[in-house]
């Protein structure tokens, strides 16, 4: 410890011992000069010390010091320690409590410092973190440490292969170890004392311990993730090409998903600049459409969520993100800024703590093609994560967890996607409300007919009056196609206000992704016969059993030519025997009773945001297969469900 010792060689002098900011106490203004390096308990010799002494602790612009009014002549020679001598002269006063030695503040000094709001200096380990590679540990101290720290540790059960202080922050020590076992608790132990870099008398003693767990990448880090099923997952590309029509190349969870009460996002990043980062945020469900939970691209329907969400749970390995655990689910709100458009800084909605000049959690969506997928907690003034600039086909996009340290808090204009070696987004939904499709049997007007037993739901689609499935994913309310397994029969249920129809047939494909609306994205094109067709309906004259039918499923335009030579089909009317063109996007999803020369069900014109055409049975006032009927707007209820067994 550095001190200033001032001796006055006349009776009744003031004797001052200065304590340095950097060495003894962490936030004292230090003296600007040092005359002597020595403990405050002076080893200076003296021959005599006789007088009344009054010790006190004071503070001035130079620092904190001990003062004694001493009536004494001090000469040099052999003498005992000053404190010991003072104790001999006045045994009733515990002078040692007022003195500093070896970098440790004693009780009286502590009391004074506490009253002044000053914290004494000490060295401790504040964090030990495993790395998901399971071969690295990061040790963070509260102060920079001397180089000797690199060889100061042992870990029972592991070999430390190398150690190095972080080149830019000597308070961080990185250890490379033998392979750790995931989930195992290990204990870091100091075998040598570690010294504070700026004051080597402040030490972390031998035998100091600090536990840590071996971790791995992914969702296992987020407490409570086991209560969720994976819906969508994406390795975010450095340069997305989603533009105006693209859809991210998600992988999908394998567990069946129906209705859910909560939604969760888990973003995991790794870079040299920011290290390994992750954030988990779950919330009450704000939609029941799984595909609308991902990036709100134009290709996915240009969905906009500019809103608050409720009962938010937040976890992260980033200290700048305020956690909100399960016990706090009753009320914490977060804010979504999900859109495929550009935006400005004007805080027109008066979002708390948002800026009118910085991009943050209170921005205004406008026209343009920038793209935003951000989640914030305005009441904390915190960005949880931001992924932006993905709607422009630019070379780099903006990605970050927490508030951006410099620039705009929500990472707008960061253009930093190239710094990350890992950037994975997982979207999950709560599993407690999920229903296995094996037991999600038909629950509609067709129930009770002889044909519905044993079927399980694959798709449930509330039909839009104007749909644009050519440039977006079909917004199924339920989508089980990833988890239905094998099947031998396919059934379609159609409901138009008070009328309904059930039609089942032998499977015409073994690919469940191709039995819904036959979009360009699904690749479904079928113009063929189907066998063992059964029909039940609320409309008279529709019922059939075991018949042969034919289907016309495609996303393209079509003409009236009877290309398949189906008996009694017309070459001049749109009916059950048309020809698909290789261009255009009108779209046809039609099932016909071939022998009766009639349409059983048709849904057309669903690709380009035009009014759709839909009908049960043949159209008697226009084209028989409902082409150009443009009648979807006349129905309040219009639903298509697809089942298999």
Secondary structure, 3 states (H helix, E strand, C coil): CEECEECCCCCCEEEEEEECCCCCECCCCCCCCCCEECCCCCCCCCCCCCCCEEEEEEEECCEEEEEEEECCCCCCCCCCCHHHHHHHHCCCCCHHHHCCECCECCHHHHHHHHHCCCCECCCCEEEEEECCCCCEEEEEECCCECHHHHHCEEECCCCEEEEEEECCEEEEEEEEECCCCCCCEEEEEECCCEEECCEEEEEECCCCEEEEECCCCCHHHCCCHHHEEEEEEEECCCCCCCCCCCCCCCEECCCCCCCCCEEEEEEEEEECCCEEEEEEEEEECCCCCHHHHCCCCHHHCCCCEEEEECCCEEEECCCCCCCECHHHCCCCCEEEEEECCCEECCCCCCCCCCCCCCCCCCCEECCCCCCEEEEEEHHHCEEEEEEECCCCCCCCCEEEECCCCCCCCCCCCCCCHHHEEEEEEEEEEECCCCCCCCCCCCCCCCCCCCCCCCCEEEEEEECCCEECCCCCCCCCCEECCCCCCCCCEEEEEEEECCEEEEEEEECCCCCHHHCCCCCCCCCCCEEEEEEEEEEEECCCCCCEEEEEEEEEEECCCEECCCCCCCCCCCCCCCCCCCEECCCCCCCEEEEEECCCCEEEEEEECCCCCEECEEEECCCCCCCCCCCCCCCHHHCCCEEEEEEEC
